[in-house]
Each structure stands twice: as C-alpha cells, then as structure tokens.
Amino acid sequence: MLMEYLSDLLFNRDPVLRQRSHKRLTRAVLFYMYWICDIGKVEEVDAQAE
C-alpha cells in the first residue's frame, strides 16, 4: 500500500513522471529507495556534535 501511495503521489505531482516511458523507471527507483531504507530513514543526531 505504501509503494502505491508514494508512486501515485509522484505521478500526480509531476507530468513528466506520468509518461508511460518513465513510470517503470520511477517505480524501480522508488522500490530501490524503499528496499535500502532511504525512504523514512531518520538520521541520529549526536547532541555533542552541535
């Protein structure tokens, strides 16, 4: 459900991504980012570094 939601959000936002030739690539990149946890990943902030 999350992947469908994100892809719909992207396709509705950008007319270039809506083109048939870009949909497959967009879904592949989105899946890759989800698979390696780039989507929703929160970096830990070291309080001492500030």
Backbone hydrogen bonds in HBPLUS format (Angstrom, degrees):
<---DONOR---> <-ACCEPTOR-->    atom                        ^
c    i                          cat <-CA-CA->   ^        H-A-AA   ^      H-
h    n   atom  resd res      DA  || num        DHA   H-A  angle D-A-AA Bond
n    s   type  num  typ     dist DA aas  dist angle  dist       angle   num
A0005-TYR N   A0001-MET O   2.94 MM   4  6.13 158.5  1.99 149.0 155.2     1
A0006-LEU N   A0002-LEU O   2.92 MM   4  6.15 167.9  1.93 157.4 159.7     2
A0007-SER N   A0003-MET O   2.94 MM   4  6.07 161.7  1.97 147.8 153.4     3
A0008-ASP N   A0004-GLU O   2.91 MM   4  5.99 160.8  1.95 147.1 152.8     4
A0009-LEU N   A0005-TYR O   2.94 MM   4  6.12 154.9  2.00 145.8 153.2     5
A0010-LEU N   A0006-LEU O   2.97 MM   4  6.22 158.3  2.01 148.4 153.6     6
A0011-PHE N   A0007-SER O   2.88 MM   4  6.06 166.7  1.90 154.1 157.8     7
A0012-ASN N   A0008-ASP O   2.91 MM   4  5.96 154.9  1.98 148.0 154.3     8
A0013-ARG N   A0009-LEU O   3.14 MM   4  6.12 133.4  2.37 134.6 146.1     9
A0013-ARG N   A0010-LEU O   3.19 MM   3  5.11 130.7  2.45  93.3 106.5    10
A0014-ASP N   A0010-LEU O   3.07 MM   4  6.19 151.2  2.16 154.2 159.3    11
A0019-GLN N   A0016-VAL O   3.27 MM   3  5.71 157.0  2.33 107.7 114.1    12
A0022-HIS N   A0019-GLN O   2.96 MM   3  5.49 143.9  2.09 114.1 124.4    13
A0023-LYS N   A0019-GLN O   3.17 MM   4  6.39 135.1  2.38 152.5 165.2    14
A0026-THR N   A0022-HIS O   2.88 MM   4  5.99 160.7  1.92 154.6 160.6    15
A0027-ARG N   A0023-LYS O   2.97 MM   4  6.15 163.1  1.99 151.6 155.6    16
A0028-ALA N   A0024-ARG O   3.03 MM   4  6.24 151.5  2.11 142.3 150.4    17
A0029-VAL N   A0025-LEU O   2.94 MM   4  6.20 162.2  1.97 154.7 158.4    18
A0030-LEU N   A0026-THR O   2.93 MM   4  6.05 161.5  1.96 150.2 156.0    19
A0031-PHE N   A0027-ARG O   2.92 MM   4  6.06 157.1  1.97 145.0 150.9    20
A0032-TYR N   A0028-ALA O   2.94 MM   4  6.16 158.9  1.99 146.5 152.6    21
A0033-MET N   A0029-VAL O   2.92 MM   4  6.14 163.5  1.94 153.2 157.0    22
A0034-TYR N   A0030-LEU O   2.98 MM   4  6.17 151.9  2.06 144.2 152.3    23
A0035-TRP N   A0031-PHE O   2.77 MM   4  5.93 159.0  1.82 152.8 158.9    24
A0036-ILE N   A0032-TYR O   3.07 MM   4  6.30 157.9  2.12 153.7 157.3    25
A0038-ASP N   A0033-MET O   2.80 MM   5  5.03 153.0  1.87 160.1 160.7    26
A0037-CYS N   A0034-TYR O   3.17 MM   3  5.03 159.6  2.22 103.4 107.3    27
A0049-ALA N   A0046-ASP O   3.10 MM   3  5.47 143.3  2.24 107.8 117.9    28
